[in-house]
Amino acid sequence: MKASYTRYDLQFSFPAGTSRGVLTAKETYFIKLWYEENPYVYGVGECAIFRGLSADDRPDYEDKLREVCENIDKLDSIDLTGWSSIRFGIETALLDLRHGGARRICPTDFYEGRQSITINGLVWMGDKATMQRRIEEKLQAGFKCIKLKIGAIDFEAELDLLAGVRERFSRDEIELRVDANGAFTADNVRQRLDALAPYDLHSIEQPIRQGQWELMADLCRNTPIPIALDEELIGIDTPEQKVAMLDTIRPQYIVLKPALVGGLSGSAAWIEAASERGIGWWVTSALESNIGLNAIAQWVSCLPLEIPQGLGTGQLYTNNIPSPLYQQDSEVAYNPALSWDLSSLEWK
């Protein structure tokens, strides 16, 4: 088996009113695998590193990726513990190659165009008027589950946005999720959870920064809103660490970003451990290109889904990889009549 990789910068196209911060492009890597005797059939995986968030955001990242490619025939001897995004890329490229090198990750009705995945409508941070407009756009598009990023603007304004939805729709009509991305503090988190409770939310993701297990465990025991752990899972690699965290905190949900939590195998291990403890879960993307998003969506389509997933962020990019993957209203689907275009990738 042979392997090569390439670096690619995904360029954002932000809607008017978006709080851009410092992120205007997302660096990612693609890995290509093939058998020397048949180089025209190859698998492609995305090593979807997220600078500033991935546990494998290290200066020697590309050195590790090069090591993997140069020793691909001895992959079992390479320790990928702590290299979550590289594991994700390798796993998905291998699955693609094993299924004929047609960007097929697993045999599923999703790939054949006979299945779609219901997703939440994500409302990105912005000023109140902009977020209100985006909520209306999601409602008009038919989303039954809307997720708001909170913690970036005035908290009272965020409560007003939630109140506006609840005045018009019950929980049975519109499910509301919020994601605080660790924005609350030990001093204000309980007060803010109480303030959010009247809006009958499905859940709140990561109300406080990760790593505060004792405080998070107390919150999960006494919360008026189900709590979902997100960033808390990043960097926890071994089965023993997973069990220790889940048994200590006992969250109501976990949110799985495969490229950040150990690839597909690591995500499957999280699901198994959570299910054994009666903890719910859903899967979300983390600003992958269509290559990574396609892999996640196909994998997710093989799971027993009970609630909307968090897929569909690829529309933010102006130079995404053209693919058969598409979003229609509140669902992600795959059109096998369309083709992939990997012509923009230059392999090293």
Sine and cosine of phi, psi and omega as CSV:
sin_phi,cos_phi,sin_psi,cos_psi,sin_omega,cos_omega
0.00,0.00,0.61,-0.80,0.04,-1.00
-0.89,-0.45,0.38,-0.92,0.00,-1.00
-0.54,-0.84,0.53,-0.85,0.16,-0.99
-0.56,-0.83,0.19,-0.98,-0.01,-1.00
-0.62,-0.79,0.24,-0.97,0.08,-1.00
-0.55,-0.84,0.49,-0.87,0.07,-1.00
-0.99,-0.14,0.60,-0.80,-0.09,-1.00
-0.59,-0.81,0.70,-0.71,0.03,-1.00
-0.96,-0.27,0.91,-0.41,0.06,-1.00
-0.99,0.11,0.79,-0.61,-0.05,-1.00
-0.99,-0.16,0.78,-0.63,-0.01,-1.00
-0.98,0.18,0.55,-0.84,0.21,-0.98
-0.86,-0.51,0.99,-0.14,-0.09,-1.00
-1.00,0.06,0.69,-0.72,0.14,-0.99
-0.90,0.45,0.41,-0.91,0.05,-1.00
-0.84,0.55,0.68,-0.74,0.04,-1.00
1.00,-0.05,-0.06,1.00,0.01,-1.00
-0.96,0.28,0.65,-0.76,0.12,-0.99
-0.98,0.19,0.96,-0.27,-0.16,-0.99
-0.97,0.26,-0.52,0.85,-0.10,-0.99
0.87,0.49,-0.72,-0.69,-0.03,-1.00
-0.93,-0.36,-0.05,1.00,-0.09,-1.00
-1.00,-0.05,0.97,-0.25,0.06,-1.00
-0.92,-0.39,-0.25,0.97,0.07,-1.00
-0.53,-0.85,0.46,-0.89,0.04,-1.00
-0.87,-0.50,0.87,-0.50,0.05,-1.00
-0.97,0.26,0.70,-0.72,0.09,-1.00
-0.56,-0.83,0.22,-0.98,0.02,-1.00
-0.78,-0.63,0.55,-0.83,0.11,-0.99
-0.88,-0.47,0.63,-0.78,0.02,-1.00
-0.89,-0.46,0.66,-0.75,-0.05,-1.00
-0.87,-0.49,0.77,-0.64,0.00,-1.00
-0.85,-0.53,0.66,-0.75,0.06,-1.00
-0.41,-0.91,0.29,-0.96,0.12,-0.99
-1.00,-0.05,0.70,-0.72,-0.12,-0.99
-0.83,0.55,-0.57,0.82,-0.04,-1.00
-0.97,0.23,-0.18,0.98,-0.01,-1.00
-0.56,-0.83,0.95,0.32,-0.12,-0.99
-0.95,0.33,-0.20,0.98,-0.05,-1.00
-0.99,0.11,-0.19,0.98,0.11,-0.99
-0.95,-0.31,0.90,-0.43,-0.09,-1.00
-0.58,-0.81,0.43,-0.90,0.08,-1.00
-0.97,-0.23,0.54,-0.84,0.00,-1.00
-0.80,-0.60,0.74,-0.67,0.08,-1.00
-0.76,-0.65,0.44,-0.90,0.00,-1.00
-0.97,-0.24,0.85,-0.53,0.13,-0.99
-1.00,0.01,1.00,0.05,-0.24,-0.97
-1.00,0.03,0.96,0.29,0.06,-1.00
-0.94,0.34,0.58,-0.82,0.03,-1.00
-0.84,-0.54,0.99,-0.17,-0.06,-1.00
-0.83,0.55,0.74,-0.67,0.01,-1.00
1.00,0.06,-0.16,0.99,-0.02,-1.00
-0.80,-0.61,-0.67,0.74,-0.01,-1.00
-0.89,0.45,0.65,-0.76,0.06,-1.00
-0.93,0.37,-0.37,0.93,0.02,-1.00
-0.99,-0.12,0.36,0.93,0.13,-0.99
-0.97,0.24,1.00,0.01,-0.09,-1.00
-0.73,-0.69,0.43,-0.90,-0.01,-1.00
-0.87,0.49,-0.45,0.90,-0.04,-1.00
-0.99,-0.11,0.37,0.93,-0.05,-1.00
-0.85,0.53,-0.77,0.64,-0.05,-1.00
-0.93,0.37,-0.51,0.86,0.08,-1.00
-0.88,0.47,-0.67,0.75,0.02,-1.00
-0.91,0.41,-0.66,0.75,0.02,-1.00
-0.89,0.45,-0.65,0.76,0.05,-1.00
-0.90,0.44,-0.66,0.75,0.04,-1.00
-0.86,0.52,-0.69,0.73,0.00,-1.00
-0.88,0.47,-0.72,0.70,-0.03,-1.00
-0.91,0.42,-0.63,0.78,-0.04,-1.00
-0.96,0.28,-0.29,0.96,-0.04,-1.00
-0.82,-0.57,0.56,0.83,-0.12,-0.99
-0.89,0.46,-0.49,0.87,0.02,-1.00
-0.97,0.26,-0.19,0.98,0.05,-1.00
-0.89,-0.46,0.61,0.79,-0.13,-0.99
-0.86,0.50,-0.58,0.82,-0.03,-1.00
-0.90,0.45,-0.36,0.93,-0.02,-1.00
-1.00,-0.03,-0.06,1.00,-0.02,-1.00
-1.00,-0.05,0.81,-0.58,0.00,-1.00
-0.99,0.13,0.92,-0.38,0.02,-1.00
-0.97,-0.24,0.24,0.97,0.11,-0.99
-0.87,0.50,0.80,-0.60,-0.02,-1.00
1.00,0.04,-0.02,1.00,0.01,-1.00
-0.90,-0.43,0.91,0.41,-0.16,-0.99
-0.87,0.50,-0.75,0.67,-0.08,-1.00
-0.94,0.35,-0.54,0.84,0.06,-1.00
-0.94,0.35,-0.65,0.76,0.07,-1.00
-0.86,0.52,-0.70,0.71,0.02,-1.00
-0.86,0.52,-0.71,0.71,0.00,-1.00
-0.91,0.42,-0.69,0.72,0.00,-1.00
-0.90,0.43,-0.73,0.68,-0.02,-1.00
-0.85,0.52,-0.71,0.70,-0.08,-1.00
-0.96,0.26,-0.56,0.83,0.07,-1.00
-0.91,0.41,-0.66,0.75,0.05,-1.00
-0.89,0.46,-0.69,0.72,0.03,-1.00
-0.89,0.45,-0.65,0.76,0.04,-1.00
-0.87,0.49,-0.74,0.67,0.00,-1.00
-0.88,0.47,-0.69,0.72,-0.02,-1.00
-0.91,0.42,-0.40,0.92,0.02,-1.00
-0.98,-0.22,0.41,0.91,0.18,-0.98
0.99,-0.16,0.09,1.00,0.06,-1.00
0.91,0.41,0.59,0.80,0.00,-1.00
-0.88,-0.47,0.46,0.89,-0.05,-1.00
0.89,0.46,0.47,0.88,0.06,-1.00
-0.99,-0.15,0.85,-0.53,-0.08,-1.00
-1.00,-0.09,-0.58,0.82,0.03,-1.00
-0.40,-0.92,0.45,-0.89,0.02,-1.00
-0.94,0.34,0.92,-0.39,-0.10,-0.99
-0.44,-0.90,0.45,-0.89,0.06,-1.00
-0.90,0.43,-0.42,0.91,0.02,-1.00
-0.87,0.50,-0.76,0.65,-0.01,-1.00
-0.89,0.46,-0.52,0.85,-0.01,-1.00
-0.99,0.13,-0.03,1.00,0.03,-1.00
0.99,0.11,0.23,0.97,-0.05,-1.00
-0.97,-0.25,0.06,1.00,-0.03,-1.00
-0.61,-0.80,0.61,-0.79,0.11,-0.99
-0.81,-0.58,0.25,-0.97,-0.04,-1.00
-0.88,-0.48,0.84,-0.55,0.05,-1.00
-0.96,0.29,0.71,-0.70,-0.06,-1.00
-0.79,-0.61,0.26,-0.97,0.13,-0.99
-1.00,0.09,0.45,-0.89,0.09,-1.00
-1.00,0.00,0.90,-0.43,-0.09,-1.00
-1.00,0.02,0.80,-0.59,0.05,-1.00
-0.96,-0.28,0.95,-0.31,-0.03,-1.00
-0.95,0.32,0.33,-0.94,0.01,-1.00
-0.91,0.42,0.52,-0.85,0.05,-1.00
-0.03,-1.00,-0.13,-0.99,0.09,-1.00
-0.95,0.31,0.16,-0.99,-0.13,-0.99
-0.87,0.49,-0.70,0.72,-0.03,-1.00
-0.89,0.45,-0.65,0.76,0.00,-1.00
-0.92,0.39,-0.69,0.72,0.02,-1.00
-0.90,0.43,-0.61,0.79,0.05,-1.00
-0.89,0.46,-0.66,0.75,0.03,-1.00
-0.89,0.45,-0.65,0.76,0.00,-1.00
-0.93,0.38,-0.60,0.80,0.09,-1.00
-0.86,0.51,-0.71,0.70,0.00,-1.00
-0.89,0.46,-0.63,0.78,0.02,-1.00
-0.89,0.45,-0.65,0.76,0.02,-1.00
-0.92,0.39,-0.65,0.76,0.02,-1.00
-0.90,0.43,-0.68,0.73,0.01,-1.00
-0.90,0.43,-0.51,0.86,-0.01,-1.00
-0.98,0.21,-0.12,0.99,0.07,-1.00
1.00,-0.08,0.21,0.98,0.03,-1.00
-0.92,0.40,0.70,-0.71,0.08,-1.00
-0.97,-0.22,-0.09,1.00,0.05,-1.00
-0.70,-0.71,0.86,-0.52,-0.04,-1.00
-0.85,-0.52,0.73,-0.69,-0.01,-1.00
-0.89,-0.46,0.83,-0.56,0.00,-1.00
-0.96,-0.28,0.75,-0.66,0.20,-0.98
-0.98,0.21,0.82,-0.57,-0.01,-1.00
-0.83,-0.56,0.20,-0.98,0.04,-1.00
0.98,-0.20,0.00,1.00,-0.06,-1.00
-0.96,-0.27,-0.39,0.92,0.03,-1.00
-0.87,-0.49,-0.11,-0.99,0.00,-1.00
-0.83,0.56,0.78,-0.63,-0.08,-1.00
-0.88,0.48,-0.60,0.80,0.02,-1.00
-0.90,0.44,-0.60,0.80,0.05,-1.00
-0.91,0.42,-0.61,0.79,0.03,-1.00
-0.92,0.40,-0.63,0.77,0.07,-1.00
-0.89,0.46,-0.63,0.78,0.03,-1.00
-0.88,0.47,-0.63,0.78,0.02,-1.00
-0.89,0.45,-0.69,0.73,0.03,-1.00
-0.92,0.40,-0.65,0.76,0.01,-1.00
-0.88,0.47,-0.61,0.79,0.00,-1.00
-0.89,0.46,-0.60,0.80,0.04,-1.00
-0.95,0.32,-0.70,0.72,-0.06,-1.00
-0.93,0.36,-0.43,0.90,0.07,-1.00
-0.92,0.39,-0.40,0.92,-0.05,-1.00
-0.97,-0.26,-0.47,0.89,-0.12,-0.99
-0.68,-0.73,0.69,-0.73,0.10,-0.99
-0.98,0.17,0.13,-0.99,0.04,-1.00
-0.89,0.46,-0.54,0.84,0.02,-1.00
-0.92,0.40,-0.43,0.91,-0.02,-1.00
-1.00,-0.02,-0.69,0.73,0.00,-1.00
-0.71,-0.71,0.85,-0.53,0.09,-1.00
-1.00,0.05,0.73,-0.69,0.00,-1.00
-0.92,-0.40,0.79,-0.61,0.15,-0.99
-0.87,-0.49,0.50,-0.87,0.12,-0.99
-0.77,-0.64,0.46,-0.89,0.00,-1.00
-0.76,-0.65,0.92,-0.39,-0.05,-1.00
-1.00,0.02,-0.23,0.97,0.00,-1.00
0.76,0.65,0.61,0.79,0.05,-1.00
0.97,0.26,0.34,0.94,-0.13,-0.99
-0.97,0.25,-0.38,0.93,-0.05,-1.00
-1.00,0.09,0.36,-0.93,-0.03,-1.00
-0.92,-0.40,0.19,-0.98,0.06,-1.00
-0.86,0.51,-0.50,0.87,-0.05,-1.00
-0.98,0.21,-0.50,0.87,-0.10,-0.99
-0.88,-0.47,-0.08,1.00,-0.15,-0.99
-0.90,0.44,-0.66,0.75,-0.04,-1.00
-0.92,0.39,-0.65,0.76,0.03,-1.00
-0.89,0.45,-0.61,0.79,-0.04,-1.00
-0.97,0.26,-0.58,0.81,0.10,-1.00
-0.89,0.46,-0.67,0.74,0.05,-1.00
-0.89,0.46,-0.63,0.78,-0.01,-1.00
-0.94,0.35,-0.51,0.86,0.01,-1.00
-0.99,0.17,-0.41,0.91,-0.13,-0.99
-0.83,0.55,-0.62,0.78,-0.05,-1.00
-0.89,0.46,-0.22,0.98,-0.08,-1.00
-1.00,-0.08,0.22,0.98,0.18,-0.98
0.79,0.62,0.84,0.55,-0.05,-1.00
-0.99,0.16,0.53,-0.85,0.11,-0.99
-0.92,0.40,-0.68,0.73,-0.08,-1.00
-0.14,-0.99,0.27,-0.96,0.17,-0.99
-0.81,-0.59,0.78,-0.63,0.03,-1.00
-1.00,0.03,0.71,-0.71,0.18,-0.98
0.64,0.77,0.93,0.37,-0.03,-1.00
-0.90,0.43,-0.52,0.85,0.03,-1.00
-0.83,-0.56,0.26,-0.96,0.01,-1.00
-0.86,0.52,0.52,-0.86,0.01,-1.00
-0.92,0.39,0.32,-0.95,0.05,-1.00
1.00,-0.08,-0.11,0.99,0.01,-1.00
-0.98,-0.20,0.92,0.39,-0.17,-0.99
-0.88,0.48,-0.67,0.75,-0.05,-1.00
-0.90,0.44,-0.72,0.69,0.02,-1.00
-0.91,0.40,-0.68,0.73,-0.02,-1.00
-0.90,0.43,-0.62,0.79,0.03,-1.00
-0.89,0.46,-0.67,0.75,0.02,-1.00
-0.91,0.41,-0.64,0.77,0.04,-1.00
-0.89,0.46,-0.71,0.70,-0.04,-1.00
-0.91,0.42,-0.52,0.85,0.04,-1.00
-0.95,0.32,-0.48,0.88,-0.17,-0.99
-0.84,-0.55,0.19,0.98,-0.12,-0.99
-0.96,0.29,0.61,-0.79,0.13,-0.99
-0.99,0.13,-0.12,0.99,-0.01,-1.00
-0.75,-0.66,0.73,-0.69,0.07,-1.00
-0.82,0.57,0.69,-0.73,-0.04,-1.00
-0.96,-0.29,0.72,-0.69,0.06,-1.00
-0.92,-0.39,0.76,-0.65,0.05,-1.00
-1.00,0.02,0.71,-0.71,-0.04,-1.00
-0.81,-0.59,-1.00,0.09,0.03,-1.00
-0.84,0.54,-0.40,0.92,0.00,-1.00
-0.85,0.53,-0.44,0.90,-0.06,-1.00
-0.99,0.14,-0.32,0.95,-0.13,-0.99
-0.94,0.34,0.74,-0.67,0.03,-1.00
1.00,0.04,-0.04,1.00,0.06,-1.00
-0.99,-0.10,0.95,-0.31,-0.23,-0.97
-0.95,-0.31,-0.59,0.81,-0.14,-0.99
-1.00,-0.02,0.41,-0.91,0.07,-1.00
-0.83,0.56,-0.62,0.78,-0.01,-1.00
-0.90,0.44,-0.65,0.76,0.02,-1.00
-0.92,0.40,-0.65,0.76,0.02,-1.00
-0.87,0.49,-0.75,0.66,-0.01,-1.00
-0.89,0.46,-0.68,0.74,-0.01,-1.00
-0.88,0.48,-0.69,0.72,-0.02,-1.00
-0.92,0.40,-0.74,0.67,-0.03,-1.00
-0.91,0.42,-0.64,0.77,-0.01,-1.00
-0.94,0.33,-0.48,0.87,0.02,-1.00
-0.98,0.21,-0.75,0.66,-0.14,-0.99
-1.00,0.04,-0.62,0.78,-0.04,-1.00
0.80,0.60,0.87,0.50,0.02,-1.00
-0.95,0.31,0.23,-0.97,0.09,-1.00
-0.99,0.17,-0.52,0.85,0.00,-1.00
-0.60,-0.80,0.35,-0.94,0.28,-0.96
-0.81,-0.58,0.51,-0.86,0.00,-1.00
-0.90,-0.44,0.82,-0.57,-0.16,-0.99
-0.96,-0.29,0.87,-0.49,0.16,-0.99
-0.94,-0.33,0.98,-0.18,-0.17,-0.99
-0.79,0.61,-0.64,0.77,-0.04,-1.00
-0.94,0.35,-0.26,0.96,-0.03,-1.00
-0.96,-0.29,-0.24,0.97,-0.13,-0.99
-0.82,-0.57,0.56,0.83,0.14,-0.99
0.98,-0.20,0.32,0.95,0.02,-1.00
0.97,0.25,-0.26,-0.97,0.01,-1.00
-0.93,0.38,-0.63,0.77,0.00,-1.00
-0.92,0.39,-0.66,0.75,0.04,-1.00
-0.91,0.42,-0.63,0.77,0.03,-1.00
-0.91,0.42,-0.66,0.75,0.04,-1.00
-0.88,0.47,-0.62,0.78,0.03,-1.00
-0.91,0.41,-0.64,0.77,0.07,-1.00
-0.88,0.48,-0.71,0.71,-0.02,-1.00
-0.88,0.47,-0.69,0.72,0.01,-1.00
-0.88,0.47,-0.73,0.68,-0.02,-1.00
-0.91,0.42,-0.65,0.76,0.01,-1.00
-0.92,0.40,-0.71,0.71,-0.04,-1.00
-0.88,0.47,-0.61,0.79,0.04,-1.00
-0.88,0.47,-0.38,0.92,-0.05,-1.00
-0.95,-0.30,0.17,0.99,0.01,-1.00
0.94,0.34,0.41,0.91,0.00,-1.00
-0.99,-0.11,0.77,-0.64,0.00,-1.00
-0.98,0.22,0.17,-0.99,-0.04,-1.00
-0.39,-0.92,0.36,-0.93,0.29,-0.96
-0.50,-0.87,0.25,-0.97,-0.08,-1.00
-0.93,-0.37,0.63,-0.78,0.03,-1.00
-0.67,-0.74,0.36,-0.93,0.05,-1.00
-1.00,0.01,0.22,-0.97,-0.04,-1.00
-0.72,-0.70,0.85,0.53,0.04,-1.00
0.89,0.45,0.55,0.84,0.12,-0.99
-0.94,0.33,0.32,-0.95,0.20,-0.98
-0.95,0.30,-0.01,-1.00,0.03,-1.00
-0.89,0.46,-0.42,0.91,0.03,-1.00
-0.92,0.40,-0.77,0.63,0.04,-1.00
-0.92,0.39,-0.65,0.76,-0.01,-1.00
-0.90,0.44,-0.64,0.77,0.04,-1.00
-0.88,0.48,-0.69,0.72,0.01,-1.00
-0.89,0.46,-0.70,0.71,0.01,-1.00
-0.90,0.44,-0.71,0.71,-0.05,-1.00
-0.89,0.45,-0.69,0.72,0.02,-1.00
-0.89,0.45,-0.68,0.74,0.02,-1.00
-0.89,0.45,-0.70,0.71,0.00,-1.00
-0.88,0.48,-0.60,0.80,-0.06,-1.00
-0.90,0.44,-0.29,0.96,0.04,-1.00
-1.00,0.00,-0.07,1.00,-0.05,-1.00
-1.00,-0.07,0.35,-0.94,0.06,-1.00
-0.98,0.21,1.00,-0.08,-0.11,-0.99
-1.00,0.02,0.75,-0.67,0.01,-1.00
-0.87,-0.49,-0.36,0.93,-0.04,-1.00
-0.71,-0.71,0.27,-0.96,0.02,-1.00
-0.86,0.51,0.59,-0.80,0.03,-1.00
-1.00,-0.10,0.07,-1.00,-0.09,-1.00
-0.93,-0.36,0.74,0.68,-0.06,-1.00
-0.99,-0.16,0.27,-0.96,0.17,-0.98
0.95,-0.32,0.54,0.84,-0.02,-1.00
-1.00,-0.06,-0.04,1.00,-0.09,-1.00
-0.91,0.41,-0.26,0.96,-0.03,-1.00
-0.95,0.32,-0.15,0.99,0.01,-1.00
-0.96,0.27,-0.26,0.97,-0.16,-0.99
-0.99,-0.13,0.59,-0.81,0.08,-1.00
-1.00,0.01,-0.32,0.95,-0.04,-1.00
-0.80,-0.60,0.61,0.79,0.06,-1.00
-0.91,0.42,0.34,-0.94,0.01,-1.00
-0.97,0.26,0.89,-0.46,0.02,-1.00
-0.85,0.53,0.72,-0.70,-0.12,-0.99
-0.46,-0.89,0.17,-0.99,0.09,-1.00
-0.98,0.22,-0.07,1.00,-0.01,-1.00
-0.96,0.27,0.69,-0.73,0.02,-1.00
-0.49,-0.87,0.37,-0.93,0.07,-1.00
-0.92,-0.39,0.79,-0.61,0.07,-1.00
-0.82,-0.58,0.91,-0.41,-0.06,-1.00
0.82,0.58,-0.86,-0.50,-0.10,-1.00
-0.98,-0.18,0.42,0.91,-0.04,-1.00
-0.70,-0.71,0.53,-0.85,0.14,-0.99
-0.97,-0.25,0.70,-0.72,-0.04,-1.00
-0.57,-0.82,0.06,-1.00,-0.08,-1.00
-0.73,-0.68,0.78,-0.63,0.00,-1.00
-0.96,-0.28,0.98,-0.19,-0.08,-1.00
-0.92,0.39,-0.17,0.98,0.05,-1.00
-0.98,0.21,-0.26,0.97,0.02,-1.00
-1.00,-0.07,0.24,-0.97,-0.10,-0.99
-0.89,-0.46,0.38,-0.92,0.16,-0.99
-1.00,0.10,0.53,-0.85,0.09,-1.00
-0.78,-0.62,0.98,-0.21,-0.01,-1.00
-0.98,-0.21,0.32,0.95,-0.10,-1.00
-0.91,0.42,-0.35,0.94,-0.02,-1.00
-0.99,0.14,-0.11,0.99,-0.05,-1.00
-1.00,-0.01,0.77,-0.64,0.01,-1.00
-0.90,-0.44,0.95,-0.30,-0.14,-0.99
-0.98,0.17,0.65,-0.76,0.06,-1.00
-1.00,0.06,0.00,0.00,0.00,0.00
